[in-house]
Amino acid sequence: MTLSALAALASAIAVAWTLSEDSDRGIAERLRDGEELANLALGALRACIGTDSLSPEPDSVAHALLATVASITGALVPAVLLGIVLIKMFALRPFVWRRRASVAPAYTVHQFRDYAARHRDSTNAVIGVRFYNHIDNLALADLRVTAQMRYLERSQEGLLVIYKMKLRVLDEKGEESTERYWPSVERGAPFTVWIPVDAPVPRLPFTRIQGKDLSGSQGVRLLVRLTARTVGMGTEIVDERWFDLDGDDFETGRFVPLQPDLGQDVWTWRGWAEFDGLLPGEGGPPPDGGARPPAGDTPPGRAPAMRRAP
């Protein structure tokens, strides 16, 4: 895209240069000289890239202006391209998110047995968001995860107003809190953030979460944001994932757990290939309200496209 834009600018400079030059030939004859026009356009392109310069005719204000435009462009383009390359190189995105958030009964959160036991006879649901660190040899510390919801509602004047609501998540003890905290994030470590719905979810999209009725709301989106510090470098990493309530970002059922094996490398553990999958036959809550057999408090898996981190 950048090269195309520079080529278009160089062509425009070449045409304007030809029209404003002092020549005995007519304008039509000069424009029909394709070879000369092409050479002039290539020279203007080199000037716009910063590897050459244009030589304006003496006492020609138009040529001086065109040469100045080409020179300024040639000075800015390398700096902009270098900045883009550096941003791409140092924009660290170590986390891979599961494509969808899973909505399952609260009694299936076997990672927190007390929480699951409290909801044994409840029909309330919980949202599970999964992610993992896919970069080898990158240790992170002080991982904090928060969640909030954004929605739009009409005011008394009929105008749409944006509202934001901070959501509670389950902390490391299985209690509702404002954030989830992990002291360290090892290589290939998968994590799950549980967001209580505090309401049944018989079907999607759900219309109530943590006491807020969403039946009259528009543009409802769930935001999960995490912050962490890199061990050794001390830099802070911030990442986030938006989930659209009206889109294809939620599914009902329990996701496939990972099966850890401390005797093997983490990327060879069973479950990575089903990182985005659900357990068979668990596409929604059971019709009889009964509990399903536990899958164990195991972490999630890794996507098949990321078998080896770079």
C-alpha positions in Angstrom: 0.0 0.0 0.0 2.8 2.4 0.8 4.6 1.6 -2.4 1.4 2.2 -4.4 0.8 5.5 -2.7 4.4 6.6 -3.4 4.1 5.5 -7.0 0.9 7.5 -7.4 2.5 10.6 -5.9 5.6 10.2 -8.1 3.4 9.9 -11.2 1.5 13.1 -10.2 4.8 14.9 -9.6 6.1 13.8 -13.0 2.9 15.0 -14.8 3.0 18.3 -13.0 6.7 18.7 -13.6 6.1 18.1 -17.3 3.3 20.6 -17.5 5.2 23.3 -15.8 8.6 22.9 -17.5 9.9 25.6 -19.9 10.0 23.8 -23.3 9.5 24.7 -27.0 7.4 21.6 -27.4 3.7 21.7 -26.8 2.0 20.2 -23.8 0.4 17.4 -25.8 3.7 16.5 -27.3 5.4 16.4 -24.0 2.7 14.2 -22.4 2.9 11.8 -25.3 6.6 11.2 -24.8 6.1 8.1 -22.6 9.8 7.3 -22.2 10.7 10.7 -20.8 7.6 10.8 -18.6 8.4 7.3 -17.2 12.0 8.3 -16.5 10.8 11.4 -14.7 8.3 9.4 -12.7 11.0 6.9 -11.7 13.2 9.8 -10.6 10.4 11.3 -8.6 9.8 7.9 -7.0 13.4 7.7 -6.0 13.2 11.2 -4.5 10.0 10.3 -2.6 11.8 7.2 -1.1 14.8 9.3 -0.2 17.5 7.8 -2.4 17.6 10.6 -5.0 16.6 14.2 -5.5 15.0 16.3 -8.2 16.8 19.2 -9.9 14.3 22.0 -10.6 14.7 24.5 -13.4 16.2 27.8 -12.5 13.6 30.4 -11.6 10.8 27.8 -11.7 8.6 28.1 -8.6 6.5 25.1 -9.6 9.6 22.9 -10.0 11.0 24.1 -6.7 7.7 23.3 -5.0 7.5 19.8 -6.5 11.1 19.1 -5.6 10.4 20.3 -2.0 7.4 18.0 -1.8 9.5 15.0 -3.0 12.3 15.8 -0.6 10.1 16.1 2.4 8.4 12.8 1.5 11.7 11.2 1.0 12.8 12.3 4.5 9.6 11.1 6.2 9.0 7.8 4.5 12.1 6.0 5.8 11.4 7.2 9.4 7.8 6.1 9.2 8.7 2.6 7.7 11.4 2.1 10.3 8.9 3.1 13.1 6.4 0.6 11.8 9.0 -2.2 11.7 10.2 -1.4 15.2 6.6 -1.3 16.5 5.9 -4.7 15.0 9.1 -6.1 16.4 8.6 -4.9 20.0 4.8 -5.1 20.2 4.8 -8.1 22.5 1.6 -10.2 22.4 2.4 -13.4 24.3 -1.2 -14.5 25.0 -3.5 -16.5 22.8 -7.2 -16.4 23.6 -9.8 -19.0 23.1 -12.0 -18.0 20.2 -15.2 -18.2 22.2 -16.2 -17.8 25.8 -17.9 -20.8 27.3 -21.2 -20.5 29.2 -21.7 -23.5 31.5 -23.6 -24.3 34.8 -22.0 -22.9 37.9 -21.8 -26.3 39.5 -19.4 -27.5 36.8 -16.6 -25.2 38.0 -14.7 -28.1 39.6 -11.5 -25.9 39.9 -13.3 -24.4 42.9 -15.0 -27.2 44.7 -16.6 -25.0 47.4 -18.1 -22.7 44.7 -19.4 -25.7 42.7 -20.9 -27.3 45.9 -22.7 -24.0 46.7 -24.3 -24.1 43.3 -25.1 -27.9 43.3 -28.8 -27.2 43.3 -28.7 -23.9 41.4 -29.4 -23.2 37.8 -27.1 -20.2 37.6 -24.4 -20.1 34.9 -20.8 -19.0 34.7 -18.7 -17.7 31.8 -15.3 -19.2 31.2 -12.6 -17.2 29.3 -9.4 -19.1 28.5 -6.0 -17.9 27.4 -2.4 -19.0 27.6 1.2 -17.8 27.1 2.5 -19.1 23.8 6.0 -17.7 23.8 8.8 -19.9 25.0 11.3 -18.6 27.5 9.1 -15.6 28.5 8.3 -15.6 32.2 5.6 -13.2 33.4 4.7 -12.2 36.9 1.8 -10.4 38.7 -0.9 -11.3 36.2 -4.1 -9.5 37.0 -7.4 -10.0 35.1 -10.5 -7.9 35.3 -13.8 -7.9 33.4 -16.3 -5.3 32.5 -19.4 -5.0 30.3 -20.3 -2.2 27.9 -23.8 -1.7 26.7 -26.0 1.1 25.1 -29.4 2.2 26.3 -31.7 5.0 25.2 -32.1 7.9 27.5 -35.4 9.8 28.2 -34.5 12.1 25.3 -34.3 9.1 23.0 -30.5 9.2 22.6 -28.2 6.2 22.9 -26.0 6.4 26.0 -22.9 4.2 26.6 -22.8 2.5 30.0 -19.9 0.5 31.5 -20.3 -2.0 34.3 -17.4 -3.6 36.2 -18.1 -7.4 36.6 -17.0 -9.7 39.4 -14.8 -12.6 38.7 -13.8 -15.6 40.8 -10.5 -15.1 42.7 -7.9 -17.7 43.6 -10.1 -18.9 46.4 -13.3 -19.2 44.3 -14.8 -16.2 45.9 -16.3 -13.3 43.9 -13.8 -10.4 43.6 -13.0 -7.4 41.4 -9.9 -9.2 39.8 -8.2 -12.5 39.4 -4.5 -12.7 40.4 -1.7 -15.1 39.5 1.7 -14.5 41.0 3.5 -16.1 38.0 2.8 -17.1 34.4 5.1 -19.9 33.2 5.8 -21.0 29.6 2.7 -22.5 28.0 0.6 -22.0 31.1 -3.1 -22.0 30.3 -5.5 -20.0 32.5 -9.3 -19.7 32.9 -11.1 -16.6 34.2 -14.6 -17.4 35.6 -17.3 -14.7 35.5 -20.4 -15.5 37.4 -23.7 -14.7 35.6 -25.8 -15.1 38.7 -28.7 -16.1 36.5 -29.7 -19.1 34.4 -28.8 -19.2 30.7 -31.2 -21.6 29.0 -30.1 -20.2 25.6 -27.9 -17.6 24.0 -27.7 -14.7 24.0 -28.2 -14.3 27.7 -30.3 -11.4 28.9 -29.1 -10.9 32.4 -25.7 -10.8 34.1 -24.9 -10.1 37.8 -28.3 -8.4 38.3 -28.3 -6.3 35.2 -31.2 -6.9 32.8 -29.9 -6.6 29.2 -33.2 -7.3 27.4 -33.5 -3.6 26.5 -29.8 -3.0 25.9 -28.0 -2.7 22.6 -24.4 -3.4 21.5 -23.6 -5.5 24.6 -19.9 -6.5 24.7 -17.9 -8.2 27.4 -14.3 -7.0 27.9 -11.6 -9.1 29.6 -8.4 -7.2 30.2 -5.1 -8.6 31.7 -1.9 -6.9 32.8 1.4 -8.6 33.7 5.1 -7.8 34.1 7.9 -9.5 32.3 10.5 -11.1 34.5 14.0 -9.7 33.8 12.9 -6.9 31.6 10.4 -5.3 34.0 8.1 -4.1 31.2 4.3 -4.2 31.6 2.2 -6.1 29.2 -1.5 -5.2 28.7 -3.8 -7.4 26.6 -7.6 -7.6 26.2 -10.3 -9.5 24.5 -13.8 -8.3 23.5 -16.7 -10.7 23.3 -19.8 -9.6 21.4 -23.0 -10.7 23.1 -25.0 -10.6 19.8 -22.2 -12.2 17.7 -20.6 -15.6 17.6 -18.3 -15.1 20.6 -20.2 -17.2 23.2 -21.2 -20.9 23.2 -22.9 -23.1 25.8 -21.1 -26.1 27.2 -17.9 -27.0 29.0 -14.6 -26.7 27.1 -12.3 -29.6 26.6 -9.8 -29.8 29.5 -6.1 -30.2 29.2 -4.4 -33.4 30.5 -1.1 -32.4 32.1 1.8 -34.8 32.1 4.8 -33.5 34.1 7.1 -36.1 32.4 6.6 -34.5 28.9 7.0 -31.1 27.4 4.0 -28.9 27.9 3.2 -28.6 24.2 2.9 -32.4 23.9 0.1 -32.6 26.6 -3.2 -34.0 25.4 -5.9 -31.4 25.0 -4.1 -28.7 23.0 -5.7 -29.8 19.7 -9.1 -29.2 21.3 -8.4 -25.8 22.8 -11.4 -24.3 21.0 -13.6 -27.4 21.4 -16.4 -28.4 23.8 -16.8 -31.7 25.6 -18.9 -34.2 23.6 -22.6 -33.9 24.2 -22.2 -30.8 26.3 -23.5 -28.1 23.9 -25.8 -26.6 26.6 -27.1 -27.1 30.1 -28.7 -30.5 31.0 -32.5 -30.5 30.5 -33.1 -32.2 33.9 -30.9 -29.8 35.8 -28.7 -32.6 37.0 -25.0 -32.3 37.5 -22.6 -33.8 34.9 -19.6 -35.9 36.0 -16.6 -33.6 36.8 -13.9 -33.3 34.2 -11.3 -32.5 36.9 -9.7 -29.1 37.7 -7.4 -29.2 34.7 -6.2 -26.2 32.7 -7.2 -25.5 29.1 -5.3 -26.6 26.0 -3.5 -25.1 23.1 -4.6 -24.4 19.5 -3.3 -26.8 16.9 -1.8 -24.0 14.8 0.5 -23.1 17.7 2.2 -26.5 18.2 5.5 -24.7 18.7 6.0 -21.2 19.8 8.6 -19.1 17.9 
